[in-house]
Amino acid sequence: MSSITLLALDTSTEFCSVAVYRHDPASGTPALVVERHLDTGPVSSTHILPAARDVLREAGITLAECNAIAFGAGPGSFTGLRTACGVAQGLAFGAGLPVVPVGTLLACAEAARALHADTQRVLVALDARMNEAYWADYVWDTAAGDWREVQPPSLDAAEQVCAPDAAFVVAGNAAVAFGDRLQASAQAQAVLADAMPRARYVAALAARAFVRGEAIPADQAMPVYIRNKVAQTTAEREAIKQAAAKAAEATQAEQAERAKPANGPEVR
């Protein structure tokens, strides 16, 4: 595939983040990213579809021109993860597209490398509330041009987050949230509190995953929970279904609107 176009969504934090990502690897030019990154608090669900329409319009494309829809799958806010998953499913169903789930901690590592191009090792640590942190350890594989997982996403008290055995930076907001309790941050070369999940980084990771053939059918998309919660409640499953249905309806309505004649009398 010479080029790839993605719509990416992330609502795993207090931000509603949506981006269109277009890249032609053969061109040697940077990817084009059109993004909306909005501090919406707990009401991302009311902003995500308008934001998606805005970035598609600004990029000059329709949803049907995308190759896939990517979303931040988790870990993160339970409500936020359900929102992104449900909307990604609904848009994908409506447009006949696959989806690409992306880990939110991995998106933080991608953010760290985007902010500091020479970053090779990243300890990601996000505030998970309840005096715990989501964390993972990644190393940049130069030969593969992608991240390699050293420590998979985990949930522990801040004091139990382990420092890597090589020079590293800390990405994410846990160092700010926990201070000295995140003891690993004292050993870091730098603390990048702004290296957080957002749509542009989800999209960049998803583009590489798509090329590797890791896109999946929309009905297989699921949030990634790490906290001791092994199954979704009935209400949670219903929330995902409702978000998916709303997104699918919006996509179908837009397609129907585009199919109408631009001018002329109605034909009966």
Summary of the structure (lengths in Angstrom):
residues: 268
radius of gyration: 19.1
end to end distance: 44.0
largest distance: 73.9
contacts: 928
relative contact order: 0.20
helix: 41%
strand: 26%
